[in-house]
Amino acid sequence: MFDPTAMIMADKATKHHVLSARPQAPTTPERPPRQRGDSIRQRAATTLRRLADKVEPRRVETCAPAT
């Protein structure tokens, strides 16, 4: 089945993709430094790290060779 609308959309998408690598291509702004879920994720990571240290403490790394 011939669908001219799909051909036009595909052509525009292809042009957009090909021209996006040009130096003057529009850029999207960078992500803001903190998102809504970042504090929850940080708190969960800290809690899991503390739990892991209690279960199996980290060994102290020394610079001098053990004799």
N, C-alpha and C positions, 0 to 999 in steps of 0.2 A: 504494500500500500504506500503510495506516494504522499508524504506529508510535508508541504513546503514550510510550515511553521517550525517543525523540528530541524529542517535543514538550516533555516535562518538562525535558530538558537545555537545549533552546533557550530556554525560559522563564526558567530559572535564569541562563543566560548573559546574557540580555537585561537582567534585573533587576540583575545584578552590574555590567554595563556602565553602565546608566543611573544607578545609585546611587553609582558611583565618583566622580562629579563633585561630590558633596556635601561640605561643609566637614568633617564628622566622619568621612569615609571613611577606612578604614585605609590607611596609607602603607607603602611598602617602604623599608627602610633604604638609605641611599646606598651606592654602590659603595666598597669599601675603596680607599685612595689608590694602592696599588701591587698590581698583579696579577702573576702568574707571568711573562707574556710581555712586560711593560713594559720590563724592562732590555734584553732582546734587541732590541726595537723601537727603543729610544733609541740603542743602540749602532749599529744599522744606519743610522739617520737621521744620526747624527754621521759615520759613515764615508762615506756618500754625499755629505754636505755638503762634507767635506774633498776628496773626489775631484772634485766639481764645481768647487771653488775652484781646484784645480790645473789642470783642463782650461780653465776660463775664469774668471780672477780677477774678483772684484767691483770695480767702480769706486768710488773714494772719493767720497762725497757731501759737497759743501761748502755752507756756508750763504751765503757771499758769492758774488755773481754773477761769473762769469769775464769779464775784460776783455781 
